[in-house]
Amino acid sequence: MYSLDINFLNDRPEYRPEGARQKTRVVSTDSKQPLFIGAAVAVGLLAMAVGSLLFLQAQNANLEQRQSELDSQLGDLTAKQKQIADINTQTKQIKDETGALASVFNLVKPWSAMMQEVRDRIPPGVQILTITQSTPSNQPTPQPSPSPGAAVPTVTPPASVLQITGIANSFNDVNDFLLVLQKSNFLKAENTKLMKATLQKEAVKIEPAKLQNAQQQSLTADQLPQLPRQVEFQIETALSDVPASDLLRELDRKGAVGLVTRIEDLQRKGVIQP
């Protein structure tokens, strides 16, 4: 008969034979290899993390340096932008001052051209005695000069009033003279009015000429020839505010060649709009 011999002491380490213990050690040593692999992977990951951190720090330093350069450039651009703004402000002020002066210059009309305009419109039978120019008392007082950098207000020269006195052969002649003055582009039609028109009380008597070494014939006052009584009149008008640039042809015909030349030069430079 056969018998089954089972020794359970071999399963216990302290009772194992020496060969079994060596095999156990070999198996135990081989079982630590995954730990080494895991440690190597961890070290590799840590090295990658440290490398990434160093790379990011280097990139951050570069970005900070670039930001400093951009801040410096931004400061320069801001200063240049302020300079450009100051230049634009000065340019605008100069343009405003030039435009204001040009507007005044454009509204001034030569006195010689005005007199020629009145002479050209005198009808037969009318004689001008005096023409006086005055400024209305209700004109606004001049304003003080604006502070530097402030907008220059548009300056308008004070309106001039003309007083025209003369004599005419009849009231119809006075009325005709008034109508032709109202049609003038140099004068304001609504301000051209007849202030006075009266018939002379006494006719003008013609005195005989006195010649030397000639016998003079004495005549009484009743025998002196008399002129028909004339109408004394007074017309008040005002200069128009039509720009001189709109009256270039008429000013040229009236002999104001210098003014026409200057206005045309300002138009070519863009100071006055044509």
HELIX and SHEET records of a PDB file:
HELIX    1   1 PHE A    8  ASP A   11  5                                   4    
HELIX    2   2 PRO A   13  TYR A   15  5                                   3    
HELIX    3   3 GLU A   18  ASP A   30  1                                  13    
HELIX    4   4 GLN A   33  LEU A  107  1                                  75    
HELIX    5   5 TRP A  111  ASP A  120  1                                  10    
HELIX    6   6 PHE A  171  GLN A  182  1                                  12    
HELIX    7   7 ALA A  189  ASN A  191  5                                   3    
HELIX    8   8 ALA A  244  LEU A  247  5                                   4    
HELIX    9   9 LEU A  248  ARG A  253  1                                   6    
HELIX   10  10 VAL A  257  LYS A  269  1                                  13    
SHEET    1   A 4 VAL A 126  SER A 134  0                                        
SHEET    2   A 4 VAL A 161  ALA A 168 -1                                        
SHEET    3   A 4 VAL A 231  ALA A 238 -1                                        
SHEET    4   A 4 LYS A 193  LEU A 199 -1                                        
END                                                                             
